Amino acid sequence: MAIDLDKMSEKELQDLRLRIDQAMASLKDRRRAEARAAAERAAADMGFSLDELVGAQKKTARKSAPKYRNPEDPRQTWTGKGRQPGWIKDGLNSGKTLDDFAI
């Protein structure tokens, strides 16, 4: 199947490029799945799971305990990580320190 690119419009070429990109991504996904299946079969033949061999560990999210509390609304807390909440910023701008909000 020969495609004469010189006779295609810009829109047709862009559509073709999009279809090619999608086909390449699909091919890569299929190959990855095939490789994983082959690796899982090889591991199973030796009596292991693939996760055992590659050291995959399930990650558990640890929630940090709050370190600061809004004295005006005790339901509002902050762990000290990430962006400072507005009530912390407002307090710091009015002359308070983080120690004033410590739990």
WOUR-V236160 format. One record per pair of residues at least 12 apart in sequence whose ideal C-beta (glycine too) atoms are under 7 Angstrom apart, sorted by the first residue. I is the first residue (numbers start at 1). J is the second residue. D is the distance in Angstrom with one decimal. If there is no record, write none. Layout:
BEGIN
i=(I:I)
j=(J:J)
d=(D:D)
END
This chain:
BEGIN
i=(64:64:65:66:66:66:67:67:67:67:68:68:68:68:68:68:69:69:70:88)
j=(79:81:79:78:79:103:79:80:102:103:80:88:98:101:102:103:101:103:87:101)
d=(4.1:6.1:6.9:6.2:5.5:6.2:5.9:4.4:6.5:6.1:6.3:6.6:6.6:4.0:6.1:6.5:6.3:5.1:4.6:6.4)
END
